Amino acid sequence: MDRDAADAYPRKLGEDYQMKLFSFWRSLATYRVRIALNLKGLKPEVVFVDLIKGEQRNPQFKAVNPQMVIPALVDGDGPVLFESLAIMEYLDEVHPHPPLLPTDPRARAFVRGIAQIVACDSHPLVVPRVRNYLTNELKLDEAGVLKWTSHWIGEALAPIERHLAHDGMTGRFCCGDQPTIADICLASQAAGAGYFQVDLAPYPTFSRVVDACMQIEAFAAAHPLKQPGAPASHQ
Ligand SMILES: N[C@@H](CCC(=O)N[C@@H](CS)C(=O)NCC(=O)O)C(=O)O
C-alpha cells in the first residue's frame, strides 16, 4: 500500500530508483535525512512536496504518510519510513559506514540526547502546522509567531551549548571528532535559527561545531538554500 501510494507519484522516464525521498527545500526534518543520505553516499529519487502550497495535505501524499509531514522515505518495497530520527537510525543500521552513532553507550546516549533536544523538544514547536494554528486559531500576528518560534529555538540552544561546552564529550564535532546524528540535528537547528532570526552569538560552541559540519560536502549540499526551489537567502 505505501509502495503503491509512493509509486502513484510520477516517475521520470528511465528512472529506476530503489529509494524515494519526499522532500522540500525548507523542511528542517528532511534536511536532517538529506545529510544522513549524503554521508552514506545514497542518492534516492527526490519527490517534492511543497509545504508552502500545503501539498503535504493532498490525499495523494496522505496515502504515503498519514501524518502529512515530511520526510518520508520509501526504501525498496516499503513500508514507508517516517520521523527523521527513526529514518537516520534505519539508514545507519542498513548502511553502517560511516557510522552516525558512536559505539560507547554513554557517548550514544549523549548523541541521542542532543539530537532529541532538537528533533523532539524544539523543532516540533515551530513546524508549519503549529505556526498555522497560532496564526489561524489563536490569532497571533506575525510578530507574535516570531516571538514564539525564537523563544523555543533558544530554549534548545542554551542547554545544547551548555552540554557541548561542559560535558567533556565534544571535540571537533558534538561527540568526539566524527559527525553523528547530533551534528546533523545541530545543522538543522542552525538553519531554523536562520529562518526565525535567532542570534547564534551567545552559543559559541554550538556555532563552532556547526561551522565544522558545514565544511563537509554532505552537510553543505543538503542545506535548505541549496535545494531546488529555494530562495537565494532567508530574507
Ligand atoms: N518529528 C518529525 C517532524 C516532521 C515535520 O513536522 N516535518 C515538517 C517539515 S520540517 C512538515 O512536514 N510539516 C508540515 C506541516 O506542519 O503541515 C521528524 O523529525 O521527522
The ligand as a Tripos MOL2 file, in Angstrom:
@<TRIPOS>MOLECULE
LIG
   20    19     1     0     0
SMALL
NO_CHARGES

@<TRIPOS>ATOM
      1 N1          9.3090   14.9920   14.0790 N.3       1 LIG1
      2 C1          9.2380   14.9190   12.6330 C.3       1 LIG1
      3 C2          8.8430   16.2790   12.0990 C.3       1 LIG1
      4 C3          8.1500   16.1880   10.7880 C.3       1 LIG1
      5 C4          7.6030   17.5540   10.4050 C.2       1 LIG1
      6 O1          6.8650   18.1860   11.1680 O.2       1 LIG1
      7 N2          8.0180   17.9800    9.2040 N.am      1 LIG1
      8 C5          7.5900   19.2740    8.7570 C.3       1 LIG1
      9 C6          8.6520   19.9110    7.8620 C.3       1 LIG1
     10 S1         10.1750   20.1050    8.7210 S.3       1 LIG1
     11 C7          6.3210   19.1620    7.9420 C.2       1 LIG1
     12 O2          6.2500   18.3750    7.0310 O.2       1 LIG1
     13 N3          5.3310   19.9520    8.3100 N.am      1 LIG1
     14 C8          4.1060   20.0160    7.6280 C.3       1 LIG1
     15 C9          3.0980   20.7560    8.4530 C.2       1 LIG1
     16 O3          3.4200   21.1340    9.5820 O.co2     1 LIG1
     17 O4          1.9980   20.9580    7.9480 O.co2     1 LIG1
     18 C10        10.5840   14.4820   12.0640 C.2       1 LIG1
     19 O5         11.6130   14.7420   12.7040 O.co2     1 LIG1
     20 O6         10.5990   13.8720   11.0000 O.co2     1 LIG1
@<TRIPOS>BOND
     1     1     2 1
     2     2     3 1
     3     2    18 1
     4     3     4 1
     5     4     5 1
     6     5     6 2
     7     5     7 1
     8     7     8 1
     9     8     9 1
    10     8    11 1
    11     9    10 1
    12    11    12 2
    13    11    13 1
    14    13    14 1
    15    14    15 1
    16    15    16 2
    17    15    17 1
    18    18    19 2
    19    18    20 1
@<TRIPOS>SUBSTRUCTURE
     1 LIG1         1 GROUP 0 **** ****
